[in-house]
Amino acid sequence: MEKVLEGRVALVTGASRGIGKAAALALSNAGAHVVLVARTVGGLEEADDEIQKAGGSATLVPLDVRDFVALDRLGASLYERWGRLDAFLGNAGALGAITPLSHLEPKVFQELIDVNVTANWRMIRSFDPLLRMSSAGRALFVTSGAARNHTPFWGGYAMAKAALESLALTYAAECEGTNVKVNLLSPGPLRTAMRARAMPGEDPQTLAPPEAVAPLIVDLLLPSNEKNGQTVSFKR
């Protein structure tokens, strides 16, 4: 792969598996130094092994995105080491429970808000100055068609993703006229662990693997990408 991101720094949340891991590997293959953020140390180490085998480099950050103070510290650490952030993929998400809204437990509701919305706001707050210090800062947030399809029993997840979309698109509007571009990615159904939990009766072999969407993610995080405030859907 052409090293179109040579010398650039990209941060990916939820990087230990699924879309996040696939994106991290693709960004590394494109030349970026990738900062991998996830809760699972073993998963991070496996991703790092694959990146190193392919000749890339990564920094591992074992972190629960609900540790909001740690997200503030992460922004400071990025500044101290690189003085900027060139690309940010907000991929970490929580599915919650597929259940009637009246049955959704308060702790599950709070987790949906914390992981899908508050964490991304805290990262915008922490990373915005760093993205503006880049020659071409790019931010991409992973959403879902559920945000716009009011499907019974999916209310918790749909509500959280709808809030994320509003957050990201408002941030994009605030970045108009700057070197920062902000977009949303709706990947659709892919062969991930989250999809398997949501649709346990589905044959995963009928779905594209998460690696299929990785080239689109790289494209949306390139300095040459001039899209801003758009929701891009992945099509197989």
SERO-4910 file (N, C-alpha, C, O; in steps of 0.05 Angstrom, whole numbers):
BEGIN
 pado doro    nc1    nc2    nc3   cac1   cac2   cac3    cc1    cc2    cc3    oc1    oc2    oc3
  Met    A     17    -24      0      0      0      0     17     25      0     38     26     14
  Glu    A      9     45    -16     23     70    -16     22     84     11      1     84     24
  Lys    A     45     95     20     47    107     47     36    136     46     51    155     50
  Val    A     10    138     41     -3    164     39     -5    179     66    -11    203     66
  Leu    A     -1    165     88     -2    177    114     25    177    128     27    178    153
  Glu    A     46    174    113     73    174    124     78    199    141     73    221    133
  Gly    A     88    194    166     94    216    184     71    227    199     74    246    214
  Arg    A     47    216    195     24    227    209     16    209    233     23    186    234
  Val    A      1    221    251     -7    208    276    -37    204    276    -52    224    273
  Ala    A    -46    179    279    -75    173    280    -82    159    305    -67    142    314
  Leu    A   -104    166    317   -114    153    341   -140    139    336   -158    150    323
  Val    A   -143    114    345   -166     98    341   -176     87    368   -161     75    383
  Thr    A   -202     92    373   -214     80    398   -228     54    390   -236     50    367
  Gly    A   -230     36    410   -241     10    404   -224     -6    385   -233    -19    367
  Ala    A   -197     -3    389   -178    -12    369   -169    -41    373   -152    -51    358
  Ser    A   -181    -55    392   -171    -83    398   -185   -104    381   -177   -127    381
  Arg    A   -207    -96    367   -221   -116    351   -240   -102    332   -243    -78    332
  Gly    A   -252   -118    314   -273   -108    296   -264    -85    278   -241    -85    268
  Ile    A   -281    -66    275   -276    -43    257   -251    -28    266   -235    -19    250
  Gly    A   -249    -23    292   -226     -8    303   -199    -21    296   -181     -7    288
  Lys    A   -198    -47    301   -173    -61    295   -167    -61    265   -144    -55    257
  Ala    A   -187    -66    249   -183    -66    220   -174    -38    210   -156    -36    193
  Ala    A   -186    -17    221   -179     10    213   -150     16    222   -135     29    207
  Ala    A   -143      8    246   -116     13    257    -95      1    239    -75     13    233
  Leu    A   -100    -24    231    -81    -38    213    -78    -24    186    -57    -21    175
  Ala    A   -101    -16    175   -101     -2    149    -87     25    151    -72     32    133
  Leu    A    -92     40    173    -79     66    176    -48     62    179    -33     78    168
  Ser    A    -41     41    193    -12     36    196      0     28    169     22     37    163
  Asn    A    -14     11    154     -4      3    128     -1     27    109     15     27     91
  Ala    A    -17     48    115    -15     72     98      6     91    108     10    113     97
  Gly    A     21     83    129     44     98    138     41    113    164     60    124    174
  Ala    A     17    114    176     12    129    200     24    114    224     24     90    225
  His    A     32    130    244     37    118    271     10    118    285     -3    139    287
  Val    A      2     95    294    -25     92    304    -26     90    335    -11     73    346
  Val    A    -42    106    347    -46    105    376    -71     88    380    -93     96    373
  Leu    A    -68     65    393    -90     46    396   -102     48    424    -87     44    444
  Val    A   -127     54    425   -141     57    451   -163     35    453   -180     33    436
  Ala    A   -162     20    475   -182      0    481   -179    -10    510   -158     -5    522
  Arg    A   -199    -23    520   -198    -34    547   -182    -59    549   -169    -64    569
  Thr    A   -181    -75    528   -170   -102    529   -140   -102    522   -133    -98    499
  Val    A   -123   -107    542    -95   -106    537    -86   -128    517    -70   -122    499
  Gly    A    -97   -152    521    -90   -173    503    -97   -167    474    -81   -172    456
  Gly    A   -120   -156    469   -128   -148    442   -111   -126    431   -104   -127    407
  Leu    A   -103   -107    447    -84    -86    438    -57    -98    430    -46    -91    410
  Glu    A    -48   -117    446    -22   -129    440    -23   -145    414     -4   -146    399
  Glu    A    -45   -159    410    -48   -174    385    -48   -155    361    -36   -161    340
  Ala    A    -63   -133    363    -63   -113    341    -35   -102    337    -26    -99    314
  Asp    A    -21    -97    359      6    -86    356     25   -106    343     42    -98    326
  Asp    A     22   -132    349     38   -152    337     34   -152    306     53   -154    291
  Glu    A      9   -150    298      3   -150    269     14   -125    256     25   -127    233
  Ile    A     12   -103    269     23    -78    258     53    -80    255     64    -72    235
  Gln    A     67    -90    276     96    -92    274    105   -112    253    125   -107    239
  Lys    A     91   -134    250     97   -154    229     96   -142    201    110   -149    183
  Ala    A     77   -122    198     74   -109    172     93    -85    169     92    -71    149
  Gly    A    110    -81    189    129    -59    188    120    -32    198    133    -12    193
  Gly    A     98    -32    212     87     -7    222     94     -3    252    109    -18    263
  Ser    A     84     19    263     89     26    291     64     35    304     46     47    292
  Ala    A     62     30    330     38     37    345     45     44    374     66     35    384
  Thr    A     28     59    387     29     64    415      3     53    428    -19     59    418
  Leu    A      6     37    448    -17     23    461    -26     39    485    -10     47    502
  Val    A    -52     44    486    -64     59    509    -87     42    520   -110     45    511
  Pro    A    -82     25    541   -103     10    553   -121     29    569   -112     40    590
  Leu    A   -145     34    560   -161     55    572   -191     49    567   -199     43    545
  Asp    A   -207     52    588   -236     52    585   -245     80    578   -238     99    593
  Val    A   -258     84    556   -266    111    548   -285    125    568   -290    149    565
  Arg    A   -295    109    587   -311    121    608   -294    134    630   -305    147    648
  Asp    A   -268    131    628   -250    144    646   -244    172    635   -224    176    621
  Phe    A   -262    191    640   -261    216    626   -237    233    633   -226    247    616
  Val    A   -228    231    658   -204    246    666   -180    235    651   -162    250    644
  Ala    A   -179    209    647   -157    197    632   -157    207    603   -136    209    591
  Leu    A   -180    212    592   -181    223    564   -169    251    563   -156    258    544
  Asp    A   -173    266    584   -160    292    586   -129    289    587   -114    303    573
  Arg    A   -120    270    603    -91    265    605    -80    255    578    -57    261    571
  Leu    A    -96    239    564    -87    229    538    -82    252    518    -62    251    504
  Gly    A    -99    272    518    -95    295    500    -69    309    508    -54    317    490
  Ala    A    -64    312    533    -39    325    542    -15    308    534      6    319    526
  Ser    A    -17    281    536      6    264    529     11    265    499     34    266    490
  Leu    A    -10    266    483     -6    269    454      8    295    447     26    296    430
  Tyr    A      1    316    461     13    342    456     43    341    463     60    351    449
  Glu    A     49    329    486     77    328    495     94    311    476    118    318    472
  Arg    A     83    290    465     99    273    447    100    282    418    122    282    406
  Trp    A     77    291    407     77    298    379     69    327    373     74    337    351
  Gly    A     56    340    392     48    368    388     24    371    370     18    394    362
  Arg    A     11    349    363    -12    350    345    -25    323    343    -14    303    354
  Leu    A    -48    322    331    -61    297    323    -72    300    295    -86    320    290
  Asp    A    -64    283    277    -72    286    249    -98    272    242   -113    282    225
  Ala    A   -104    250    255   -129    235    248   -140    222    273   -125    212    290
  Phe    A   -166    223    276   -180    211    300   -204    196    290   -221    206    277
  Leu    A   -205    170    297   -228    153    292   -242    146    318   -231    131    334
  Gly    A   -265    158    322   -281    152    346   -299    128    340   -321    130    331
  Asn    A   -288    104    345   -301     79    338   -314     65    362   -333     51    359
  Ala    A   -302     68    386   -312     53    409   -342     58    413   -351     81    412
  Gly    A   -357     37    418   -386     40    422   -397     19    440   -385     -2    444
  Ala    A   -421     24    450   -435      5    467   -462     -1    455   -477     18    447
  Leu    A   -470    -26    453   -495    -34    442   -518    -32    463   -541    -27    455
  Gly    A   -511    -37    488   -532    -38    508   -549    -63    506   -538    -85    502
  Ala    A   -575    -61    509   -593    -84    508   -614    -79    487   -625    -57    485
  Ile    A   -621   -100    472   -643    -98    453   -668   -105    468   -674   -129    473
  Thr    A   -682    -85    477   -705    -89    495   -723    -64    494   -715    -43    485
  Pro    A   -748    -67    502   -766    -44    503   -754    -22    521   -741    -27    541
  Leu    A   -758      3    513   -747     25    528   -755     24    558   -739     31    575
  Ser    A   -780     15    563   -789     14    591   -775     -8    607   -776     -8    631
  His    A   -761    -26    593   -746    -47    607   -716    -42    609   -701    -57    621
  Leu    A   -707    -20    596   -679    -14    596   -670     -6    624   -681     13    636
  Glu    A   -650    -20    635   -640    -14    662   -625     13    662   -611     19    643
  Pro    A   -628     28    683   -615     54    685   -585     53    681   -573     70    668
  Lys    A   -572     32    691   -543     30    688   -535     24    659   -514     33    650
  Val    A   -552     10    644   -547      5    616   -551     30    600   -535     37    582
  Phe    A   -572     45    607   -577     70    594   -554     89    597   -545    103    579
  Gln    A   -543     90    622   -520    108    628   -496     99    612   -480    116    603
  Glu    A   -491     73    610   -468     64    595   -470     72    566   -450     80    554
  Leu    A   -494     70    554   -498     79    527   -491    108    523   -478    115    503
  Ile    A   -499    125    541   -493    153    540   -463    158    544   -450    173    529
  Asp    A   -452    144    564   -423    149    571   -405    141    548   -387    156    541
  Val    A   -409    117    537   -391    107    516   -395    120    489   -376    128    476
  Asn    A   -420    122    481   -426    131    454   -426    161    451   -421    172    430
  Val    A   -433    175    473   -436    205    471   -415    220    487   -399    234    476
  Thr    A   -417    216    514   -399    232    531   -370    228    525   -355    247    524
  Ala    A   -362    203    521   -333    198    515   -324    212    490   -303    224    489
  Asn    A   -341    212    469   -334    226    445   -333    256    448   -316    270    437
  Trp    A   -351    267    465   -350    296    471   -324    302    486   -311    322    481
  Arg    A   -317    285    506   -293    290    521   -268    288    503   -249    303    507
  Met    A   -269    271    483   -246    269    464   -246    293    445   -224    303    439
  Ile    A   -269    303    437   -269    328    421   -256    350    438   -240    365    428
  Arg    A   -265    352    463   -254    372    481   -224    370    485   -210    390    486
  Ser    A   -214    345    487   -186    340    491   -169    342    466   -146    351    467
  Phe    A   -181    333    443   -165    331    419   -168    354    399   -151    358    382
  Asp    A   -189    371    403   -193    392    384   -169    410    380   -161    416    357
  Pro    A   -155    419    402   -132    436    398   -110    421    382    -95    434    367
  Leu    A   -107    395    386    -87    379    372    -93    376    343    -75    377    326
  Leu    A   -119    372    336   -127    370    308   -122    396    294   -115    396    270
  Arg    A   -127    418    307   -122    444    295    -93    450    291    -85    467    275
  Met    A    -76    437    307    -47    440    303    -36    424    280    -13    428    272
  Ser    A    -52    405    270    -44    390    246    -48    407    221    -64    425    221
  Ser    A    -33    400    201    -36    414    175    -63    407    163    -74    422    147
  Ala    A    -74    384    170   -100    375    159   -112    355    179   -111    331    174
  Gly    A   -123    365    200   -135    348    221   -161    335    210   -178    348    198
  Arg    A   -164    310    215   -188    295    206   -199    279    229   -185    265    243
  Ala    A   -226    281    233   -240    266    253   -263    251    240   -277    262    223
  Leu    A   -267    226    249   -288    209    238   -300    194    260   -287    181    276
  Phe    A   -327    195    262   -342    181    283   -359    159    271   -372    164    250
  Val    A   -360    136    283   -375    114    273   -404    114    284   -408    114    308
  Thr    A   -423    116    266   -451    117    274   -465     92    264   -452     72    257
  Ser    A   -491     93    262   -507     70    254   -533     79    242   -544    100    249
  Gly    A   -543     63    223   -569     69    212   -591     69    233   -613     80    228
  Ala    A   -586     56    255   -606     55    277   -613     82    287   -635     87    297
  Ala    A   -594    101    284   -599    129    293   -623    142    279   -636    159    290
  Arg    A   -628    133    255   -649    145    239   -673    126    233   -693    134    221
  Asn    A   -670    101    242   -692     81    239   -703     75    266   -690     62    282
  His    A   -727     84    271   -739     81    298   -751     53    301   -775     50    300
  Thr    A   -733     34    304   -741      6    305   -747     -2    334   -732      4    352
  Pro    A   -770    -16    338   -776    -25    365   -753    -41    378   -740    -57    365
  Phe    A   -749    -36    404   -730    -50    421   -701    -40    417   -683    -48    432
  Trp    A   -696    -23    397   -669    -13    392   -667     16    402   -647     30    395
  Gly    A   -685     25    418   -686     53    426   -662     63    441   -653     86    436
  Gly    A   -650     47    459   -627     56    474   -603     62    456   -591     83    457
  Tyr    A   -596     42    439   -574     46    421   -579     68    400   -562     84    394
  Ala    A   -604     68    390   -611     88    370   -609    116    381   -599    134    368
  Met    A   -619    120    406   -618    146    419   -589    155    422   -583    178    417
  Ala    A   -572    137    430   -544    145    435   -530    152    409   -514    171    408
  Lys    A   -535    136    388   -522    143    362   -534    168    350   -519    183    337
  Ala    A   -559    173    354   -571    198    344   -558    222    358   -553    243    346
  Ala    A   -553    219    384   -540    241    399   -511    245    389   -502    267    386
  Leu    A   -498    222    383   -470    224    373   -470    239    346   -453    255    341
  Glu    A   -490    232    329   -491    246    303   -494    276    306   -481    291    292
  Ser    A   -512    284    324   -516    313    328   -490    326    339   -483    348    331
  Leu    A   -477    312    357   -452    322    368   -431    325    346   -418    347    344
  Ala    A   -427    305    330   -406    305    309   -412    326    288   -394    340    279
  Leu    A   -438    328    279   -444    347    258   -443    376    268   -437    394    252
  Thr    A   -449    380    293   -446    407    304   -416    414    305   -408    437    299
  Tyr    A   -400    395    313   -371    399    314   -361    405    286   -344    423    282
  Ala    A   -371    391    266   -363    396    238   -370    424    230   -354    438    217
  Ala    A   -394    433    237   -402    461    231   -383    481    244   -377    502    232
  Glu    A   -375    475    268   -356    493    282   -328    494    269   -313    512    274
  Cys    A   -322    473    254   -296    471    241   -296    481    213   -275    481    200
  Glu    A   -319    491    203   -319    502    176   -299    524    173   -296    541    191
  Gly    A   -284    524    151   -265    545    146   -238    541    160   -220    558    159
  Thr    A   -235    518    174   -209    511    187   -196    488    172   -206    478    152
  Asn    A   -173    479    183   -159    457    171   -170    430    181   -160    409    174
  Val    A   -191    431    198   -203    406    209   -228    399    195   -246    416    190
  Lys    A   -231    373    187   -255    363    174   -266    340    191   -251    323    201
  Val    A   -292    341    195   -305    322    213   -328    308    199   -345    322    187
  Asn    A   -329    281    199   -350    267    186   -359    243    202   -347    235    222
  Leu    A   -381    231    193   -392    207    205   -390    184    185   -393    188    160
  Leu    A   -386    160    195   -386    136    179   -407    117    189   -408    110    212
  Ser    A   -425    109    170   -445     89    177   -437     63    162   -442     60    138
  Pro    A   -424     44    177   -412     21    163   -432      0    155   -426    -18    139
  Gly    A   -457      1    166   -476    -20    160   -469    -46    173   -450    -47    189
  Pro    A   -483    -68    168   -478    -93    181   -452   -106    171   -448   -110    148
  Leu    A   -434   -111    191   -409   -124    185   -405   -148    204   -420   -150    224
  Arg    A   -386   -164    199   -381   -189    215   -365   -182    240   -341   -186    241
  Thr    A   -379   -170    259   -366   -162    284   -379   -175    308   -401   -186    306
  Ala    A   -366   -174    331   -376   -185    355   -402   -170    364   -421   -183    374
  Met    A   -402   -144    360   -426   -129    368   -450   -137    351   -472   -140    361
  Arg    A   -446   -141    325   -467   -150    307   -477   -177    316   -501   -183    315
  Ala    A   -459   -195    323   -467   -222    332   -484   -221    357   -503   -237    360
  Arg    A   -478   -203    376   -495   -200    400   -522   -189    393   -542   -197    405
  Ala    A   -523   -171    374   -549   -159    367   -566   -178    350   -591   -178    353
  Met    A   -554   -194    334   -568   -212    315   -558   -240    318   -544   -250    300
  Pro    A   -563   -254    341   -551   -280    346   -559   -302    326   -545   -321    324
  Gly    A   -582   -299    312   -590   -319    294   -580   -315    265   -586   -331    248
  Glu    A   -565   -294    261   -555   -287    235   -530   -303    227   -513   -307    244
  Asp    A   -528   -311    202   -504   -325    193   -483   -304    187   -486   -288    169
  Pro    A   -461   -303    203   -441   -282    200   -427   -283    173   -416   -264    163
  Gln    A   -427   -307    160   -414   -310    134   -429   -295    112   -418   -292     90
  Thr    A   -453   -286    117   -468   -270     97   -460   -241     99   -468   -225     82
  Leu    A   -443   -233    118   -435   -206    122   -406   -201    114   -389   -220    115
  Ala    A   -400   -177    106   -372   -170     99   -356   -168    125   -367   -160    146
  Pro    A   -331   -175    125   -314   -172    148   -308   -143    153   -310   -126    135
  Pro    A   -300   -136    177   -293   -107    183   -271    -96    166   -270    -72    161
  Glu    A   -253   -114    156   -231   -104    139   -242    -92    113   -228    -76    101
  Ala    A   -266    -99    106   -277    -88     81   -281    -58     82   -279    -44     61
  Val    A   -287    -47    105   -293    -18    108   -267     -2    113   -268     22    111
  Ala    A   -246    -16    119   -221     -2    127   -210     17    105   -202     40    112
  Pro    A   -210     10     80   -201     29     59   -217     55     59   -205     76     54
  Leu    A   -243     53     63   -259     77     64   -252     95     87   -251    119     85
  Ile    A   -247     82    110   -238     98    134   -212    112    128   -210    136    135
  Val    A   -193     99    116   -168    112    109   -173    136     91   -162    157     95
  Asp    A   -190    132     71   -196    154     52   -207    178     66   -200    201     60
  Leu    A   -225    173     85   -239    195     99   -220    209    119   -226    232    128
  Leu    A   -198    197    126   -178    209    144   -154    220    130   -135    229    143
  Leu    A   -154    219    104   -131    230     89   -131    260     89   -153    272     90
  Pro    A   -108    273     88   -107    302     86   -122    312     61   -132    334     61
  Ser    A   -122    296     40   -135    304     15   -166    303     16   -179    314     -1
  Asn    A   -177    291     37   -206    289     39   -217    317     48   -210    327     69
  Glu    A   -234    328     31   -245    354     38   -274    353     47   -287    374     50
  Lys    A   -285    329     50   -313    327     60   -314    338     89   -295    335    104
  Asn    A   -336    350     95   -340    360    123   -369    360    129   -386    369    113
  Gly    A   -376    349    152   -404    348    161   -421    329    145   -446    333    142
  Gln    A   -409    308    135   -424    288    119   -426    261    133   -409    254    149
  Thr    A   -447    247    127   -450    219    136   -446    201    112   -461    201     93
  Val    A   -424    186    113   -416    169     91   -424    140     97   -416    130    118
  Ser    A   -439    127     80   -447    100     84   -429     81     68   -422     86     45
  Phe    A   -422     59     81   -405     39     67   -423     21     51   -444     11     60
  Lys    A   -416     17     26   -431     -1      9   -413    -24      0   -391    -19    -10
  Arg    A   -422    -48      3   -406    -72     -5   -402    -73    -35   -389    -91    -45
***
